[in-house]
Amino acid sequence: MSLVAPPERRADRGHTRQEATLTNRGAPAPVDPAAHPDDVGAHAGADVYRLLASIEGEGWSVLLPSELATAEFGASVPVTVWVSRGRGAAPSAELTLRATSESDPGQSATVTWTVRR
């Protein structure tokens, strides 16, 4: 899997949308037919990722609308993060987004980018 930061975007007062790209670079694992009475292969073509966002910078905050994202194998999906800055906020902040595979927690990706006012 991979995470790619968005192009630089200035953060206005209030909430500003930031959109990273999550790509599932994995491949479906074979499903043992003895494990389930029905053919579940059609439902095993994607992975679910647990998301975590944080921001470092005085007066900045981050909101992650969903803590989960789903991407089919070989596909990319947008991951939206909202940032806001209060009065007197630092001129910039470092936003970090992490995605961890729910099916294989050993697989994760992290991206950090700078948000400026």
C-alpha positions as protocol buffer text, in pm:
chain_id: "A"
residue {
  index: 1
  type: MET
  ca { x: 0 y: 0 z: 0 }
}
residue {
  index: 2
  type: SER
  ca { x: 105 y: 358 z: -38 }
}
residue {
  index: 3
  type: LEU
  ca { x: -10 y: 702 z: 73 }
}
residue {
  index: 4
  type: VAL
  ca { x: 61 y: 1015 z: -130 }
}
residue {
  index: 5
  type: ALA
  ca { x: 27 y: 1367 z: 10 }
}
residue {
  index: 6
  type: PRO
  ca { x: -194 y: 1620 z: -166 }
}
residue {
  index: 7
  type: PRO
  ca { x: -53 y: 1919 z: -353 }
}
residue {
  index: 8
  type: GLU
  ca { x: 22 y: 2204 z: -113 }
}
residue {
  index: 9
  type: ARG
  ca { x: -292 y: 2387 z: -14 }
}
residue {
  index: 10
  type: ARG
  ca { x: -320 y: 2686 z: 214 }
}
residue {
  index: 11
  type: ALA
  ca { x: -547 y: 2650 z: 514 }
}
residue {
  index: 12
  type: ASP
  ca { x: -801 y: 2927 z: 546 }
}
residue {
  index: 13
  type: ARG
  ca { x: -964 y: 3012 z: 875 }
}
residue {
  index: 14
  type: GLY
  ca { x: -1223 y: 2753 z: 958 }
}
residue {
  index: 15
  type: HIS
  ca { x: -1185 y: 2403 z: 815 }
}
residue {
  index: 16
  type: THR
  ca { x: -980 y: 2331 z: 503 }
}
residue {
  index: 17
  type: ARG
  ca { x: -1001 y: 2000 z: 321 }
}
residue {
  index: 18
  type: GLN
  ca { x: -682 y: 1804 z: 254 }
}
residue {
  index: 19
  type: GLU
  ca { x: -704 y: 1491 z: 37 }
}
residue {
  index: 20
  type: ALA
  ca { x: -431 y: 1227 z: 33 }
}
residue {
  index: 21
  type: THR
  ca { x: -436 y: 924 z: -199 }
}
residue {
  index: 22
  type: LEU
  ca { x: -432 y: 568 z: -64 }
}
residue {
  index: 23
  type: THR
  ca { x: -333 y: 294 z: -311 }
}
residue {
  index: 24
  type: ASN
  ca { x: -385 y: -76 z: -245 }
}
residue {
  index: 25
  type: ARG
  ca { x: -85 y: -245 z: -406 }
}
residue {
  index: 26
  type: GLY
  ca { x: -174 y: -590 z: -272 }
}
residue {
  index: 27
  type: ALA
  ca { x: -330 y: -890 z: -441 }
}
residue {
  index: 28
  type: PRO
  ca { x: -619 y: -1105 z: -326 }
}
residue {
  index: 29
  type: ALA
  ca { x: -528 y: -1413 z: -127 }
}
residue {
  index: 30
  type: PRO
  ca { x: -681 y: -1742 z: -234 }
}
residue {
  index: 31
  type: VAL
  ca { x: -993 y: -1834 z: -36 }
}
residue {
  index: 32
  type: ASP
  ca { x: -1008 y: -2191 z: 92 }
}
residue {
  index: 33
  type: PRO
  ca { x: -1342 y: -2334 z: -32 }
}
residue {
  index: 34
  type: ALA
  ca { x: -1360 y: -2550 z: 281 }
}
residue {
  index: 35
  type: ALA
  ca { x: -1361 y: -2240 z: 501 }
}
residue {
  index: 36
  type: HIS
  ca { x: -1706 y: -2122 z: 389 }
}
residue {
  index: 37
  type: PRO
  ca { x: -2006 y: -2299 z: 234 }
}
residue {
  index: 38
  type: ASP
  ca { x: -2053 y: -2024 z: -28 }
}
residue {
  index: 39
  type: ASP
  ca { x: -1810 y: -1884 z: -283 }
}
residue {
  index: 40
  type: VAL
  ca { x: -1682 y: -1568 z: -109 }
}
residue {
  index: 41
  type: GLY
  ca { x: -1411 y: -1492 z: -364 }
}
residue {
  index: 42
  type: ALA
  ca { x: -1615 y: -1206 z: -509 }
}
residue {
  index: 43
  type: HIS
  ca { x: -1612 y: -1039 z: -166 }
}
residue {
  index: 44
  type: ALA
  ca { x: -1238 y: -1073 z: -110 }
}
residue {
  index: 45
  type: GLY
  ca { x: -1116 y: -822 z: -368 }
}
residue {
  index: 46
  type: ALA
  ca { x: -1038 y: -532 z: -136 }
}
residue {
  index: 47
  type: ASP
  ca { x: -871 y: -440 z: 189 }
}
residue {
  index: 48
  type: VAL
  ca { x: -991 y: -220 z: 473 }
}
residue {
  index: 49
  type: TYR
  ca { x: -749 y: 27 z: 628 }
}
residue {
  index: 50
  type: ARG
  ca { x: -756 y: 185 z: 973 }
}
residue {
  index: 51
  type: LEU
  ca { x: -667 y: 556 z: 950 }
}
residue {
  index: 52
  type: LEU
  ca { x: -500 y: 783 z: 1203 }
}
residue {
  index: 53
  type: ALA
  ca { x: -429 y: 1154 z: 1158 }
}
residue {
  index: 54
  type: SER
  ca { x: -233 y: 1395 z: 1375 }
}
residue {
  index: 55
  type: ILE
  ca { x: -104 y: 1749 z: 1341 }
}
residue {
  index: 56
  type: GLU
  ca { x: 187 y: 1929 z: 1505 }
}
residue {
  index: 57
  type: GLY
  ca { x: 173 y: 2305 z: 1517 }
}
residue {
  index: 58
  type: GLU
  ca { x: 52 y: 2555 z: 1775 }
}
residue {
  index: 59
  type: GLY
  ca { x: -311 y: 2649 z: 1720 }
}
residue {
  index: 60
  type: TRP
  ca { x: -381 y: 2381 z: 1456 }
}
residue {
  index: 61
  type: SER
  ca { x: -625 y: 2090 z: 1480 }
}
residue {
  index: 62
  type: VAL
  ca { x: -714 y: 1796 z: 1258 }
}
residue {
  index: 63
  type: LEU
  ca { x: -1041 y: 1610 z: 1198 }
}
residue {
  index: 64
  type: LEU
  ca { x: -1058 y: 1269 z: 1032 }
}
residue {
  index: 65
  type: PRO
  ca { x: -1421 y: 1216 z: 917 }
}
residue {
  index: 66
  type: SER
  ca { x: -1378 y: 838 z: 897 }
}
residue {
  index: 67
  type: GLU
  ca { x: -1128 y: 611 z: 1067 }
}
residue {
  index: 68
  type: LEU
  ca { x: -1167 y: 349 z: 792 }
}
residue {
  index: 69
  type: ALA
  ca { x: -1103 y: 340 z: 417 }
}
residue {
  index: 70
  type: THR
  ca { x: -1159 y: 58 z: 168 }
}
residue {
  index: 71
  type: ALA
  ca { x: -963 y: 10 z: -153 }
}
residue {
  index: 72
  type: GLU
  ca { x: -991 y: -268 z: -408 }
}
residue {
  index: 73
  type: PHE
  ca { x: -667 y: -442 z: -499 }
}
residue {
  index: 74
  type: GLY
  ca { x: -479 y: -229 z: -752 }
}
residue {
  index: 75
  type: ALA
  ca { x: -703 y: 74 z: -695 }
}
residue {
  index: 76
  type: SER
  ca { x: -653 y: 416 z: -538 }
}
residue {
  index: 77
  type: VAL
  ca { x: -901 y: 603 z: -319 }
}
residue {
  index: 78
  type: PRO
  ca { x: -902 y: 955 z: -175 }
}
residue {
  index: 79
  type: VAL
  ca { x: -866 y: 998 z: 201 }
}
residue {
  index: 80
  type: THR
  ca { x: -1008 y: 1326 z: 330 }
}
residue {
  index: 81
  type: VAL
  ca { x: -864 y: 1505 z: 631 }
}
residue {
  index: 82
  type: TRP
  ca { x: -987 y: 1843 z: 755 }
}
residue {
  index: 83
  type: VAL
  ca { x: -751 y: 2090 z: 921 }
}
residue {
  index: 84
  type: SER
  ca { x: -829 y: 2411 z: 1102 }
}
residue {
  index: 85
  type: ARG
  ca { x: -625 y: 2685 z: 1256 }
}
residue {
  index: 86
  type: GLY
  ca { x: -718 y: 2915 z: 1536 }
}
residue {
  index: 87
  type: ARG
  ca { x: -632 y: 3277 z: 1590 }
}
residue {
  index: 88
  type: GLY
  ca { x: -261 y: 3320 z: 1644 }
}
residue {
  index: 89
  type: ALA
  ca { x: -181 y: 2977 z: 1500 }
}
residue {
  index: 90
  type: ALA
  ca { x: 174 y: 2900 z: 1392 }
}
residue {
  index: 91
  type: PRO
  ca { x: 243 y: 2986 z: 1024 }
}
residue {
  index: 92
  type: SER
  ca { x: 256 y: 2615 z: 936 }
}
residue {
  index: 93
  type: ALA
  ca { x: 193 y: 2270 z: 1077 }
}
residue {
  index: 94
  type: GLU
  ca { x: 300 y: 1914 z: 998 }
}
residue {
  index: 95
  type: LEU
  ca { x: 8 y: 1683 z: 922 }
}
residue {
  index: 96
  type: THR
  ca { x: 70 y: 1307 z: 946 }
}
residue {
  index: 97
  type: LEU
  ca { x: -165 y: 1042 z: 808 }
}
residue {
  index: 98
  type: ARG
  ca { x: -119 y: 670 z: 871 }
}
residue {
  index: 99
  type: ALA
  ca { x: -307 y: 378 z: 715 }
}
residue {
  index: 100
  type: THR
  ca { x: -282 y: 25 z: 854 }
}
residue {
  index: 101
  type: SER
  ca { x: -427 y: -283 z: 685 }
}
residue {
  index: 102
  type: GLU
  ca { x: -702 y: -450 z: 890 }
}
residue {
  index: 103
  type: SER
  ca { x: -632 y: -788 z: 727 }
}
residue {
  index: 104
  type: ASP
  ca { x: -254 y: -762 z: 780 }
}
residue {
  index: 105
  type: PRO
  ca { x: -171 y: -511 z: 1057 }
}
residue {
  index: 106
  type: GLY
  ca { x: 198 y: -549 z: 973 }
}
residue {
  index: 107
  type: GLN
  ca { x: 131 y: -354 z: 653 }
}
residue {
  index: 108
  type: SER
  ca { x: 108 y: 21 z: 697 }
}
residue {
  index: 109
  type: ALA
  ca { x: 200 y: 345 z: 524 }
}
residue {
  index: 110
  type: THR
  ca { x: 258 y: 693 z: 662 }
}
residue {
  index: 111
  type: VAL
  ca { x: 279 y: 1028 z: 488 }
}
residue {
  index: 112
  type: THR
  ca { x: 356 y: 1370 z: 636 }
}
residue {
  index: 113
  type: TRP
  ca { x: 307 y: 1705 z: 469 }
}
residue {
  index: 114
  type: THR
  ca { x: 321 y: 2072 z: 559 }
}
residue {
  index: 115
  type: VAL
  ca { x: 4 y: 2279 z: 581 }
}
residue {
  index: 116
  type: ARG
  ca { x: 46 y: 2657 z: 567 }
}
residue {
  index: 117
  type: ARG
  ca { x: -185 y: 2943 z: 648 }
}
